[in-house]
C-alpha cells in the first residue's frame, strides 16, 4: 500500500489523535489559540481522509447538538489553513486535515481517488524545487506550491481489476 493512502485497516482513532496533538503543539509553539471550535472543525476534517465542504462541517457539528454559523466555520477553516493544519482542495471546494508539517521548498501533492474520494497527501522537495525554478524562469513567484492529481487509489484499482 502506498504510504500516502491509509491502509483500509489502519488505526483511524490514532490518526485523528495524532492530527489533533500536532495541531495543539503547533499552536502552542506559535502562540496561537486552537479554540474549541477550531479544534472541533479540525477533528471533523480528520475523521475522514476525504475532503469535506464547509457546509458539510456545519451540518455534522449541528448533528452533534452544537449548531454553528457557517461564517464561524469558515473563519475556523481560514485559521487552520493559514497555520498549515488543513488544506483547501480547490478542485473539490473542500478541506482536508493536514497529515504532517511541511518544509519550505516542498510541493504538496494531493492524489485524489475518483472512485472512493480518499485523498493522499504527499510532499516532494525535488518536484517543488523544479516547479519554483520553472516559475522563476518566466518571472513568476510561487506562493502556494500545490498539485492536485486525480486517478484511482490502489484499493479501488484492485477492486476494479477483480470485476
KOLLUMNU-18281 format. One record per residue (C-alpha): residue in three letters; x, y, z. Coordinates in Angstrom, 2 decimals, always signed. Layout:
N
{ALA; {X; Y; Z}},
...
This chain:
163
{UNK; {+0.00; +0.00; +0.00}},
{UNK; {+1.33; +3.45; -0.90}},
{UNK; {+2.37; +5.31; +2.26}},
{UNK; {+0.27; +8.31; +1.20}},
{UNK; {-3.04; +6.45; +1.29}},
{UNK; {-4.22; +4.98; +4.59}},
{UNK; {-4.45; +1.20; +4.69}},
{UNK; {-8.10; +0.09; +4.84}},
{UNK; {-7.46; -1.37; +8.31}},
{UNK; {-5.34; +1.49; +9.73}},
{UNK; {-5.90; +2.76; +13.27}},
{UNK; {-8.02; +5.77; +12.38}},
{UNK; {-8.53; +6.81; +16.01}},
{UNK; {-4.73; +7.10; +16.31}},
{UNK; {-4.66; +9.05; +13.05}},
{UNK; {-7.20; +11.60; +14.41}},
{UNK; {-5.44; +11.81; +17.79}},
{UNK; {-2.09; +12.45; +16.08}},
{UNK; {-3.60; +15.22; +13.93}},
{UNK; {-5.11; +16.95; +16.97}},
{UNK; {-1.93; +16.55; +19.03}},
{UNK; {+0.17; +18.06; +16.22}},
{UNK; {-2.30; +20.96; +16.00}},
{UNK; {-2.05; +21.63; +19.74}},
{UNK; {+1.75; +21.51; +19.58}},
{UNK; {+1.88; +23.76; +16.51}},
{UNK; {-0.46; +26.36; +18.01}},
{UNK; {+1.32; +26.32; +21.38}},
{UNK; {+4.67; +26.75; +19.66}},
{UNK; {+3.42; +29.73; +17.66}},
{UNK; {+1.48; +31.37; +20.48}},
{UNK; {-1.81; +30.78; +18.62}},
{UNK; {-5.06; +29.50; +20.12}},
{UNK; {-6.67; +26.29; +18.99}},
{UNK; {-10.10; +27.36; +20.23}},
{UNK; {-12.75; +24.72; +20.94}},
{UNK; {-14.47; +25.48; +17.61}},
{UNK; {-11.22; +25.33; +15.64}},
{UNK; {-10.43; +22.01; +17.32}},
{UNK; {-13.90; +20.60; +16.52}},
{UNK; {-13.61; +21.72; +12.89}},
{UNK; {-10.17; +20.11; +12.60}},
{UNK; {-11.44; +16.95; +14.26}},
{UNK; {-14.35; +16.84; +11.79}},
{UNK; {-11.84; +17.07; +8.94}},
{UNK; {-9.57; +14.45; +10.50}},
{UNK; {-12.41; +11.96; +10.89}},
{UNK; {-12.23; +11.34; +7.14}},
{UNK; {-9.48; +11.02; +4.58}},
{UNK; {-11.84; +12.67; +2.10}},
{UNK; {-12.23; +16.41; +1.52}},
{UNK; {-15.12; +17.94; +3.47}},
{UNK; {-17.03; +21.06; +2.45}},
{UNK; {-17.68; +23.88; +4.90}},
{UNK; {-21.44; +23.34; +4.87}},
{UNK; {-20.91; +19.61; +5.48}},
{UNK; {-18.90; +20.58; +8.56}},
{UNK; {-21.73; +22.86; +9.73}},
{UNK; {-24.19; +20.00; +9.24}},
{UNK; {-22.01; +17.48; +11.08}},
{UNK; {-21.48; +19.83; +14.02}},
{UNK; {-25.20; +20.61; +14.16}},
{UNK; {-25.97; +16.87; +14.31}},
{UNK; {-23.82; +16.65; +17.44}},
{UNK; {-26.04; +19.24; +19.11}},
{UNK; {-23.88; +22.29; +18.61}},
{UNK; {-25.31; +24.49; +15.87}},
{UNK; {-22.58; +26.68; +14.45}},
{UNK; {-22.98; +29.53; +11.95}},
{UNK; {-21.33; +28.88; +8.60}},
{UNK; {-19.25; +32.07; +8.94}},
{UNK; {-17.73; +30.74; +12.16}},
{UNK; {-16.77; +27.51; +10.41}},
{UNK; {-15.25; +29.47; +7.51}},
{UNK; {-13.21; +31.55; +9.98}},
{UNK; {-12.02; +28.38; +11.71}},
{UNK; {-11.08; +26.88; +8.33}},
{UNK; {-9.20; +30.05; +7.37}},
{UNK; {-7.22; +29.78; +10.60}},
{UNK; {-6.47; +26.08; +10.13}},
{UNK; {-5.29; +26.60; +6.54}},
{UNK; {-3.18; +29.64; +7.48}},
{UNK; {-1.49; +27.64; +10.26}},
{UNK; {-0.82; +24.66; +7.97}},
{UNK; {-3.17; +22.40; +9.89}},
{UNK; {-5.61; +21.91; +6.99}},
{UNK; {-5.56; +22.24; +3.24}},
{UNK; {-8.11; +23.53; +0.78}},
{UNK; {-8.68; +21.11; -2.07}},
{UNK; {-9.52; +23.62; -4.80}},
{UNK; {-10.94; +21.16; -7.32}},
{UNK; {-13.45; +19.92; -4.73}},
{UNK; {-14.10; +23.24; -2.98}},
{UNK; {-13.48; +21.35; +0.24}},
{UNK; {-10.95; +20.95; +3.03}},
{UNK; {-8.71; +18.20; +4.36}},
{UNK; {-6.83; +17.88; +7.64}},
{UNK; {-3.08; +18.12; +7.11}},
{UNK; {-1.35; +14.86; +7.93}},
{UNK; {+2.04; +16.40; +8.67}},
{UNK; {+4.03; +19.60; +8.64}},
{UNK; {+5.76; +20.83; +5.51}},
{UNK; {+9.24; +22.13; +4.89}},
{UNK; {+9.81; +25.13; +2.69}},
{UNK; {+10.66; +24.13; -0.85}},
{UNK; {+8.28; +21.18; -0.82}},
{UNK; {+5.31; +20.97; -3.08}},
{UNK; {+2.23; +19.37; -1.60}},
{UNK; {+0.75; +16.83; -3.98}},
{UNK; {-2.81; +15.66; -3.44}},
{UNK; {-3.65; +12.36; -5.08}},
{UNK; {-7.45; +12.30; -5.32}},
{UNK; {-9.14; +8.94; -5.89}},
{UNK; {-12.03; +9.47; -8.29}},
{UNK; {-13.86; +6.38; -7.04}},
{UNK; {-13.71; +6.35; -3.23}},
{UNK; {-12.88; +10.04; -2.71}},
{UNK; {-9.89; +9.36; -0.47}},
{UNK; {-7.02; +11.82; -0.75}},
{UNK; {-3.36; +11.08; -0.15}},
{UNK; {-1.14; +13.99; +0.79}},
{UNK; {+2.48; +13.58; -0.23}},
{UNK; {+5.32; +16.06; -0.42}},
{UNK; {+8.22; +16.09; -2.80}},
{UNK; {+11.10; +18.54; -2.43}},
{UNK; {+12.55; +17.78; -5.86}},
{UNK; {+9.23; +18.48; -7.57}},
{UNK; {+8.85; +21.68; -5.56}},
{UNK; {+12.31; +22.92; -6.45}},
{UNK; {+11.73; +22.21; -10.15}},
{UNK; {+8.36; +23.97; -10.16}},
{UNK; {+9.79; +27.01; -8.37}},
{UNK; {+12.75; +27.09; -10.76}},
{UNK; {+10.47; +26.83; -13.80}},
{UNK; {+8.23; +29.59; -12.45}},
{UNK; {+11.19; +31.90; -11.83}},
{UNK; {+12.34; +31.46; -15.43}},
{UNK; {+9.14; +33.18; -16.56}},
{UNK; {+9.21; +35.77; -13.75}},
{UNK; {+6.56; +34.10; -11.57}},
{UNK; {+6.84; +33.88; -7.77}},
{UNK; {+5.32; +30.69; -6.32}},
{UNK; {+3.45; +31.24; -3.07}},
{UNK; {+1.46; +28.04; -2.62}},
{UNK; {+3.07; +25.10; -4.41}},
{UNK; {+0.21; +22.59; -4.60}},
{UNK; {-0.70; +19.98; -7.20}},
{UNK; {-3.95; +18.04; -7.36}},
{UNK; {-3.86; +14.82; -9.35}},
{UNK; {-6.98; +12.74; -9.97}},
{UNK; {-6.87; +8.99; -10.52}},
{UNK; {-7.54; +5.71; -8.73}},
{UNK; {-6.02; +4.54; -5.45}},
{UNK; {-4.55; +1.05; -5.14}},
{UNK; {-7.60; -0.37; -3.32}},
{UNK; {-10.01; +0.92; -5.97}},
{UNK; {-7.75; -0.31; -8.80}},
{UNK; {-7.62; -3.77; -7.24}},
{UNK; {-11.39; -3.79; -6.73}},
{UNK; {-11.89; -2.77; -10.35}},
{UNK; {-9.48; -5.48; -11.57}},
{UNK; {-11.47; -8.18; -9.73}},
{UNK; {-14.69; -7.20; -11.51}},
